[in-house]
Every structure is written in structure tokens, then in C-alpha cells.
């Protein structure tokens, strides 16, 4: 019984991390990009969403509860085409997502 309790406590300490970098074509890091993380829900409940603005090196990170969950990650900046990717958060793991935003077509 005690072993099961320890496992649950260990699971609580594990977080899932979705992190990455946003670049602009032709490969320079892009600061100030809004990155949105949205849960992919199949149960009809309203999906939760988190937002982050990339730092000076174009990097972002989301620390999430220790449960496996699918997410859509969207990156958008003025004058550039938005991009969206899907990933799965896994407890105790880091999932890297990279974007290369191209100029918006007029």
C-alpha cells in the first residue's frame, strides 16, 4: 500500500513541458511572438488555453500538469503567416516544438 502512495506522490512531482523556439524565414529567432497552447478535447468540454510571448531568443515554454494530454500549439506575429502544430504532453518529458513563420502574402 505504501509503495502505491509513493508512486502517486512521484507522479504529482512530474510535470510535462512543451517548449520550443519561433524563427522567421530564413532562420533568425523571433522575439515577441504570441504562442498559444490549446487542449485538444474530445469530451465536449471547453478546452483550456494558455498564452506566452517569446523571449529575446524566440523561446517559449509551458509547464503542464502531470497527465498525458494532446495540445495544439499556435504561433502568430504581425506581418507573418500563423503556424499551428499538434503535440502530446507526457508527464516527466519535454516536448520540443519549432516554428518557422513566413511573411504573410498580401
N, C-alpha and C positions, 0 to 999 in steps of 0.2 A: 504494500500500500504506500509506504514512504517513497519508494522508487518512482511510482506514478506521479506523486505530488512534485517530486524534484524535476521530473521531465516537463510537467506543466509550467513550473516556475522558469525553467530554462527556456521554454518556448516563448514565454512572455518577454524575456530579455532580448530575443532575436527580433530584429526589425528587417523589413525589406527596404531596399534602397533602389530608386530609379534615378539615374543621374546621366549627364552627358554634356555635350558641347554643341553650340549652334555656330555654324560657319556661313559665310556668304560666298557665293561663287566668285572668285576662283580659289577659295580655301582659307580666307582670313577669318579669325574668330570674331564673333559679332556680339557686342555688349548691348544691353538694353532691350533684348527681345523678350516678349511675353511668351512664356511656356505654360500651357495649361494641361493638367492631368485630370482625366475624367474616368471614373469607374465604368466598366462595361457590365451592365446589369441585364439579367435575363429573367428576373423575378418581378418585373413591373414596378419596382420601387424607383424613386427618383435618384439618379446617380449623383454621387458626391464629386465635387470638383475642387482642385487646388490650383493656385497660380503662383508663378515665380518669375522674376525678371532676371535674365542672365547677368552675371557679373562682368567685370572688365576683361575677363578672359573668355567670355562667351559660355561660361559653365553654369549649370543648374543642378539641383538635387532635391529629391523628395524623400523624406523618411516616413515609412508607412507601417501600419500595424502588422504584426507577425501572422499574416494569413495569406494564402495564395489567392490572388485576385488579378483579373485582366484589366488593363487600362489602355486608354487612348491617350497619346501624348501629342499635343499640337504646339507648333511654334509659329509665331506670326510677328512681322515687323512691317512698319510703314514702307511702302515702295517695293516690297518683296512678296513673292508668292508664298502663301502659308503652306506648311507641310504637316502631315499627320502620320503617326506610326502607332502600331499596337504592340504591347509587350505584356508579360505576366510577371507580377511581383511575387517573389518566393522568399519566405522567411529565412533570414540569415544570409541572403545573397544580394549582390549588387547587379542590377541590370543596366547596361550602358546603351544609351540611345543617342545617335548623332544625326544632326540635320545639316543640310546644305541648302540655304534659301537662295533662289534665283530671282533676278529682277522681275517685277510684275510687268506683264505685257499690257501696253496701253489700249 
